[in-house]
Amino acid sequence: MSVPVRWLVQRRDLGLRVLAGQGDLDRPVTWAHSIELADPTPWLSGGELVLTTGLRLPPEDADGAAAYVRRLAAAGVAALGLGVGLSHPRVPPALVENARATGLALLEVPLPTPFVAITKALMERLAELQYEGVVRASRSQPRMTRAALRGGARAVVRELASAAEAGVLLLTDDGQLLAAHPAEAADLAPGLLADTGERGPAGMLRTRAASAVSASPHRTVTVQQVRLGLRPHGRLVLVTDHSPTPVDHLLLGHAASLLALEAEKPLRLRDEQHRVHGLVLGLLLDGALTPAAAREHLTEAGFPSQAGVRVLALRGSTPRRVLDAAAEDLAARGLPLFGAVREGCAVVLLPGDDPGAARALAGGAAARLRPRPWAGLSAVHAPADAGGALREALNAAALGPARREELVDYESLAGQVLIADPDTRAVLAGLAQTRLGPLAAHDRTHGSELLLSLRTFLEHHGHWESAATALGIHRHTLRGRLDKARTLLAVDLDSAHVRAELLLALTAWPGV
């Protein structure tokens, strides 16, 4: 723990005045030491605020002042405070001149301010910082533990990065990246660890020790081995722009322990956790839980449901494989898997205020599978209405192939609600086959585009010019095509009812 020189200067009750080193007031002070020796350096370890009345410094001894300042600067003291009114009525000019030349912060301590007041203020502030660190650790450790229970290794890495305000990487013993937060921290992974004890480029640490610290001008790399007993499970790396504090070391050690336990956790325990969550989701989807019971189950599992829930349905791949892949991606976001299989689809419960989770799964977990599933996302519902969200998600997923969209959001289906309902879709499919079959057969036989022309004409409200422009043809060509369609279908395209029926049929006809 340390306090910047600036903090002491800003204490008006101390009355300190800066005479030199104004540009270096952020230097950390670890202690205040009152000492009157001409050479106090044997009793200094660096980082101190040296307090003196200048008893051993004759006012006109420029050489003595220069040597005194050089010794303090070489010892790494944070600042020099000279009390005036006793040995010296004012700070000797030679001392000020040499302090400015070396960049050492020089403070004038007025006579009414006893050195003990400065030391007390510093001690109290250091105690406050230590207490704040303990409080921060006491708050961060439970969050980190919950992250391990809910989201696994990636969630622990993310929580440690947030608590320590640093970059965090989890590596295998041979330096392969397992997780990183923030994302740009992953760029540091190559070459961060190796089998030797040598230092690599830019001060990167190369070590197989249980723990080690490597400092460079721009960052400090702290490495903690993740292991349980004699069994190693990788390395946890903390990258900071300052020397790690005792709290940072405490949090790093806690995270390493959690990661070791996570690595040792038998797979059957994770499977059992997923099974229990799946049973809870099944009860939610069936409406068998009261609103209070639903929220209690979700909260206990660490699932954020205050803003409601969404259901993501993934159709077109092996549901169990989809759920296994989804579990990994959800763990990376610190979310538990509530998954089940319904109507041949993998169904996943997601927080209502995190639509990005659905897109991450559709672009992450789903993208790794073959065949790639089509995803449908429901609107936000109360947890007790998860059944309604399921129906929306299934309907949206069913439209994926027709719309050529990997993820279909139910809320984007304005104007397509009828086709989204399975029963209505079956009726419309029969209507489409009856009404549009002759046009489709003609297109296949003659290579024409009667179906496309009819749809474009209807979607442009019967406006010949705009429909022809959309098709890239002359309006007379379009009229010729529609006259042919009128003859094949034996309908009156001037009738609004006929147009409405044909447009509904077209919504259920694939590929047009």
C-alpha positions in Angstrom: 0.0 0.0 0.0 1.2 3.5 -0.8 0.0 7.1 -0.9 1.1 9.5 -3.7 3.0 12.6 -2.6 0.2 14.7 -4.1 -2.2 13.4 -1.5 0.0 14.8 1.3 0.4 18.1 -0.4 -3.4 18.4 -0.9 -3.9 18.0 2.9 -4.5 21.7 3.8 -4.1 21.0 7.5 -0.5 20.0 7.0 0.4 23.2 5.1 3.1 21.5 2.9 4.5 23.6 0.1 6.2 22.1 -3.0 9.5 23.7 -3.8 10.8 21.1 -6.3 9.7 18.0 -8.2 6.2 19.4 -9.1 6.1 17.1 -12.0 6.6 14.0 -10.0 4.0 14.2 -7.2 2.4 10.9 -8.2 5.4 9.0 -6.7 4.1 6.5 -4.1 5.0 7.1 -0.5 5.2 3.9 1.6 6.3 5.5 4.9 7.4 8.7 6.6 10.8 8.6 8.3 12.1 11.4 10.5 15.9 11.3 10.5 18.6 14.0 11.0 21.7 12.1 9.8 23.8 13.6 7.0 23.6 10.2 5.3 20.4 8.5 6.2 20.5 6.0 3.3 21.6 3.0 5.4 18.2 3.2 7.2 16.1 3.7 4.0 14.6 1.0 1.7 13.0 3.3 -0.9 9.6 4.9 -1.2 9.9 6.9 2.1 9.1 10.5 2.8 12.2 11.7 4.6 11.5 14.4 7.2 14.4 16.5 8.6 15.0 19.9 10.2 18.3 20.1 8.3 20.3 19.9 11.5 23.3 18.4 9.6 22.9 20.7 6.6 24.8 24.1 7.0 22.8 26.8 5.1 25.7 27.8 2.8 27.1 24.3 2.2 26.2 23.9 -1.5 28.4 20.8 -1.9 26.9 19.1 1.2 23.4 19.9 -0.1 24.2 18.4 -3.5 25.6 15.2 -1.9 22.7 14.9 0.4 20.1 15.1 -2.4 22.0 12.7 -4.6 22.1 10.1 -1.9 18.4 10.4 -1.3 17.6 10.2 -5.0 19.8 7.1 -5.4 18.1 5.5 -2.4 14.7 5.9 -4.2 13.0 8.0 -1.6 9.6 9.4 -2.7 10.2 12.9 -1.4 12.1 15.1 1.1 10.3 17.3 3.7 12.3 20.0 5.4 10.9 21.6 8.5 11.6 25.3 8.7 11.8 27.5 11.8 14.3 25.5 13.8 17.6 24.7 12.1 16.8 26.9 9.1 14.4 29.9 8.9 13.8 28.8 5.3 14.8 26.0 3.0 18.4 26.5 1.9 18.5 27.6 -1.8 21.2 25.1 -2.5 18.9 22.3 -1.4 16.1 23.6 -3.6 18.4 24.0 -6.6 19.8 20.4 -6.3 16.4 18.9 -5.7 15.1 20.5 -8.9 18.2 19.3 -10.8 17.6 15.7 -9.7 13.8 15.8 -9.9 13.4 15.0 -6.2 10.2 16.2 -4.7 11.1 18.8 -2.0 8.4 19.9 0.5 8.6 22.8 2.9 7.1 21.8 6.3 5.9 24.9 8.3 6.9 25.2 11.9 3.3 24.7 13.3 3.2 21.3 11.6 4.9 18.6 13.7 6.5 15.7 11.8 4.3 13.3 13.8 1.2 14.9 12.3 2.5 14.0 8.8 3.4 10.5 9.9 0.0 10.0 11.5 -1.9 11.3 8.5 0.1 8.9 6.3 -0.4 5.9 8.6 -4.2 6.6 8.8 -4.4 6.8 5.0 -2.4 3.6 4.6 -4.7 1.9 7.1 -7.8 3.1 5.1 -6.3 1.7 1.9 -5.6 -1.6 3.5 -9.1 -1.8 4.8 -10.5 -0.8 1.4 -8.4 -3.6 -0.1 -9.8 -6.1 2.4 -13.3 -5.0 1.7 -12.7 -5.2 -2.1 -11.3 -8.7 -1.7 -14.2 -9.8 0.6 -16.6 -8.6 -2.1 -14.7 -10.0 -5.0 -14.1 -13.4 -3.7 -17.7 -14.4 -3.3 -18.5 -13.1 -6.8 -15.6 -15.1 -8.2 -16.8 -18.2 -6.4 -20.3 -17.7 -7.8 -18.8 -17.2 -11.2 -17.0 -20.5 -10.9 -20.2 -22.3 -9.9 -22.2 -20.8 -12.7 -19.9 -20.2 -15.6 -16.7 -22.2 -15.1 -13.2 -21.1 -16.0 -14.0 -18.4 -18.4 -16.3 -16.7 -15.9 -13.6 -16.8 -13.2 -11.1 -15.2 -15.6 -13.6 -12.5 -16.4 -14.4 -11.8 -12.7 -10.7 -11.7 -11.8 -10.0 -9.2 -14.6 -12.9 -7.0 -13.3 -11.9 -7.2 -9.7 -8.2 -6.5 -10.3 -8.8 -4.0 -13.2 -6.2 -5.9 -15.2 -5.8 -8.3 -18.1 -6.1 -11.9 -17.2 -5.1 -15.0 -19.2 -5.6 -18.7 -18.5 -3.0 -20.8 -20.2 -2.1 -24.5 -20.4 1.3 -25.5 -19.0 2.8 -25.2 -22.5 1.4 -21.7 -23.1 -1.7 -22.5 -25.1 -4.5 -19.9 -24.5 -7.6 -21.3 -22.8 -9.4 -18.0 -21.8 -8.6 -14.3 -21.7 -10.3 -11.1 -20.5 -10.6 -8.5 -21.9 -10.5 -9.9 -25.4 -7.4 -7.9 -26.4 -5.4 -9.6 -23.5 -5.3 -12.7 -25.8 -2.7 -10.9 -27.9 -0.2 -11.3 -25.1 -0.5 -15.1 -25.0 2.1 -16.1 -27.7 5.4 -16.7 -25.9 4.2 -15.6 -22.5 5.3 -18.9 -21.0 7.9 -21.5 -22.1 9.9 -24.3 -20.6 13.0 -22.3 -19.6 13.6 -19.7 -16.9 14.7 -17.0 -19.4 13.0 -13.8 -20.1 11.6 -13.3 -23.6 10.9 -10.1 -25.6 9.5 -7.1 -23.8 10.2 -8.6 -20.4 7.7 -11.4 -20.8 8.2 -14.1 -18.2 9.3 -17.5 -19.2 9.1 -19.8 -16.2 7.7 -23.1 -14.9 7.8 -22.0 -11.3 4.7 -22.2 -9.2 4.5 -18.4 -9.1 6.6 -15.6 -10.4 6.5 -11.9 -11.2 8.2 -10.1 -14.2 8.3 -6.4 -14.5 9.0 -4.3 -17.6 8.7 -0.5 -18.1 5.1 -0.8 -19.4 3.6 -3.7 -17.5 4.0 -6.3 -14.8 3.2 -9.9 -15.4 2.3 -12.1 -12.5 2.0 -15.8 -13.0 0.3 -18.3 -10.7 0.3 -22.0 -11.3 -3.2 -23.6 -11.3 -2.8 -26.9 -9.5 -4.3 -29.2 -6.9 -1.7 -31.1 -5.0 0.9 -32.2 -7.4 -1.4 -32.2 -10.4 -1.0 -29.0 -12.6 -3.8 -27.6 -14.7 -2.2 -24.6 -16.3 -1.1 -21.0 -15.5 -3.2 -18.0 -14.5 -1.5 -14.8 -15.6 -2.3 -11.3 -14.3 -1.1 -8.4 -16.5 -1.1 -5.0 -14.8 0.4 -1.5 -15.6 1.6 -1.3 -11.9 3.1 -3.6 -9.3 0.4 -6.0 -8.1 -1.0 -5.1 -4.7 -1.4 -7.6 -1.8 -5.1 -7.7 -2.7 -4.3 -8.5 -6.3 -2.1 -11.4 -5.1 -4.9 -12.6 -2.8 -7.5 -12.5 -5.6 -5.1 -14.2 -8.0 -4.5 -17.1 -5.6 -8.2 -17.4 -4.9 -9.0 -17.6 -8.6 -6.2 -20.1 -9.2 -7.7 -22.3 -6.5 -11.2 -22.1 -8.0 -9.8 -22.9 -11.4 -8.0 -26.0 -10.0 -11.2 -27.2 -8.4 -13.1 -26.5 -11.7 -10.6 -28.6 -13.6 -10.8 -31.4 -11.1 -14.6 -31.4 -11.0 -15.8 -34.7 -12.4 -17.7 -34.4 -15.7 -20.6 -36.3 -14.2 -21.2 -33.4 -11.7 -21.5 -30.9 -14.6 -23.8 -33.3 -16.4 -25.9 -33.7 -13.3 -26.1 -29.9 -13.0 -27.2 -29.6 -16.6 -29.8 -32.4 -16.0 -31.3 -30.6 -13.0 -31.5 -27.3 -14.9 -33.1 -29.2 -17.8 -35.8 -30.6 -15.5 -36.4 -27.1 -14.2 -36.7 -25.7 -17.7 -39.1 -28.5 -18.6 -41.4 -27.6 -15.7 -41.2 -23.9 -16.8 -42.1 -24.7 -20.4 -45.0 -26.9 -19.2 -46.3 -24.1 -16.9 -45.9 -26.4 -13.9 -44.1 -23.8 -11.7 -45.6 -20.8 -10.0 -44.1 -17.4 -10.8 -42.5 -17.3 -7.4 -41.1 -20.8 -7.7 -39.8 -20.1 -11.2 -37.9 -17.0 -10.1 -36.5 -18.9 -7.0 -35.1 -21.7 -9.1 -33.5 -19.3 -11.6 -32.1 -17.0 -9.0 -30.6 -19.9 -7.0 -28.8 -21.1 -10.2 -27.5 -17.6 -10.8 -29.7 -17.0 -13.8 -30.6 -13.2 -14.2 -34.4 -13.2 -14.7 -35.3 -9.8 -13.4 -35.8 -8.5 -16.9 -37.7 -11.6 -18.1 -36.5 -14.5 -20.2 -36.2 -15.4 -23.9 -36.2 -18.9 -25.4 -33.8 -19.8 -28.2 -34.8 -22.8 -30.3 -32.2 -24.4 -32.6 -33.5 -26.7 -35.3 -31.7 -28.9 -37.8 -28.9 -30.5 -35.9 -28.6 -33.2 -33.2 -30.2 -31.5 -30.2 -27.9 -32.9 -27.6 -24.8 -31.8 -29.5 -26.3 -28.4 -29.8 -26.9 -28.2 -26.0 -23.3 -29.4 -25.3 -21.9 -26.6 -27.5 -24.3 -24.1 -26.0 -23.1 -24.9 -22.5 -19.6 -23.9 -23.4 -20.6 -20.6 -24.9 -23.0 -19.8 -22.0 -20.2 -20.5 -19.5 -18.0 -18.0 -21.3 -20.8 -15.4 -20.6 -21.1 -16.5 -17.0 -24.5 -18.0 -17.6 -25.8 -21.5 -16.6 -27.3 -23.8 -19.2 -31.0 -24.3 -18.9 -31.5 -26.5 -21.9 -34.0 -29.1 -23.1 -35.2 -30.9 -26.2 -38.6 -30.0 -27.5 -40.2 -31.0 -30.9 -36.8 -32.1 -32.2 -35.2 -28.8 -31.3 -32.6 -27.8 -28.8 -34.2 -25.2 -26.5 -32.2 -22.8 -24.4 -33.4 -20.3 -21.8 -31.7 -16.9 -22.0 -31.9 -13.6 -20.0 -34.5 -11.2 -21.5 -32.1 -8.2 -21.4 -29.2 -10.0 -23.2 -30.3 -10.5 -26.9 -26.6 -10.6 -27.7 -26.4 -14.0 -26.0 -28.7 -15.5 -28.7 -26.6 -14.1 -31.5 -23.5 -15.3 -29.8 -24.9 -18.9 -29.6 -26.1 -18.8 -33.2 -22.8 -17.5 -34.4 -20.7 -19.5 -32.0 -22.0 -22.8 -30.7 -24.3 -23.4 -33.8 -21.5 -22.4 -36.2 -19.3 -25.3 -34.9 -21.9 -27.9 -35.7 -22.7 -29.8 -39.0 -25.3 -29.5 -40.2 -25.6 -26.0 -38.9 -28.9 -25.5 -37.1 -31.4 -22.7 -37.7 -32.2 -20.6 -34.7 -35.3 -18.8 -33.6 -35.5 -16.3 -30.7 -38.7 -15.5 -28.8 -39.8 -12.1 -27.5 -39.2 -11.3 -23.8 -41.6 -13.1 -21.4 -42.1 -13.5 -17.7 -40.4 -16.7 -16.5 -43.7 -18.3 -15.7 -44.7 -17.8 -19.4 -41.8 -19.7 -20.8 -44.2 -21.9 -22.6 -45.4 -19.0 -24.7 -41.8 -18.0 -25.4 -41.1 -21.6 -26.5 -43.9 -21.5 -29.1 -42.6 -18.2 -30.5 -39.0 -19.5 -30.7 -40.1 -22.7 -32.5 -42.1 -20.8 -35.0 -39.3 -18.4 -35.7 -36.8 -21.2 -36.1 -39.1 -22.9 -38.6 -38.8 -19.9 -40.8 -35.0 -19.8 -40.9 -34.6 -22.0 -44.1 -37.2 -20.0 -46.0 -35.7 -16.6 -45.0 -32.1 -17.9 -45.3 -31.4 -16.4 -41.8 -29.3 -18.2 -39.2 -31.2 -16.5 -36.4 -34.8 -15.3 -36.8 -36.2 -13.0 -34.1 -39.9 -13.6 -33.5 -40.3 -9.8 -33.0 -39.2 -9.3 -36.6 -42.0 -11.4 -38.0 -44.5 -8.5 -38.4 -46.8 -9.5 -41.3 -45.8 -13.2 -41.0 -47.5 -14.3 -37.9 -49.9 -16.5 -39.8 -47.2 -18.4 -41.5 -45.3 -18.7 -38.2 -48.1 -20.8 -36.7 -47.8 -24.5 -37.6 -51.5 -25.2 -38.1 -52.0 -22.1 -40.2 -48.9 -22.9 -42.2 -50.3 -26.3 -43.0 -53.5 -24.8 -44.4 -51.6 -22.2 -46.4 -49.2 -24.9 -47.8 -52.3 -26.8 -49.1 -53.7 -23.6 -50.6 -50.3 -22.8 -52.2 -50.0 -26.2 -53.8 -53.5 -25.9 -55.3 -53.3 -22.3 -56.5 -49.6 -22.0 -57.4 -48.8 -25.5 -58.6 -49.7 -24.7 -62.3 -47.4 -21.7 -62.3 -44.6 -23.7 -60.8 -45.0 -26.4 -63.3 -45.0 -23.9 -66.2 -41.8 -22.3 -64.8 -40.0 -25.7 -64.6 -41.0 -26.7 -68.1 -40.5 -23.4 -69.9 -37.8 -21.7 -67.7 -40.2 -18.8 -67.1 -40.6 -16.6 -64.0 -44.4 -16.5 -63.6 -44.3 -17.2 -59.8 -41.7 -14.5 -59.2 -43.5 -12.0 -61.4 -46.8 -12.7 -59.7 -45.3 -12.2 -56.2 -43.5 -9.0 -57.1 -46.7 -7.6 -58.7 -48.8 -8.4 -55.6 -46.2 -7.1 -53.2 -46.1 -3.8 -55.1 -49.9 -3.5 -54.7 -50.6 -4.0 -58.4 -48.5 -1.1 -59.5 -47.1 -2.1 -63.0 -44.3 0.4 -63.2 -42.8 -0.2 -59.7 -43.2 -4.0 -60.0 -41.5 -4.0 -63.5 -38.7 -1.9 -62.2 -38.1 -4.2 -59.3 -37.9 -7.2 -61.7 -35.7 -5.3 -64.1 -38.1 -5.8 -67.1 -40.4 -3.6 -69.2 -44.0 -3.2 -67.9 -45.3 -4.8 -71.2 -43.2 -7.9 -70.5 -44.7 -8.0 -67.0 -48.2 -7.7 -68.4 -47.5 -10.6 -70.7 -46.4 -12.8 -67.9 -49.4 -12.0 -65.7 -51.8 -12.6 -68.6 -50.3 -16.0 -68.9 -50.6 -16.6 -65.1 -54.2 -15.4 -65.2 -55.0 -18.0 -67.9 -53.2 -20.9 -66.1 -54.9 -20.1 -62.8 -58.3 -19.1 -64.3 -58.6 -16.2 -61.8 -59.4 -12.5 -62.0 -56.3 -10.6 -60.8 -58.3 -7.4 -60.6 -60.2 -8.9 -57.6 -58.8 -7.8 -54.3 -59.9 -11.1 -52.7 -58.1 -13.1 -55.3 -54.9 -11.0 -54.8 -55.1 -11.5 -51.0 -55.5 -15.3 -51.4 -52.7 -15.6 -53.8 -50.4 -13.5 -51.6 -51.1 -15.7 -48.6 -50.4 -18.8 -50.7 -47.1 -17.3 -51.8 -46.0 -16.8 -48.2 -46.1 -20.6 -47.8 -44.4 -21.4 -51.1 -40.7 -22.0 -50.6 -38.0 -20.3 -52.6 -40.0 -17.4 -54.0 
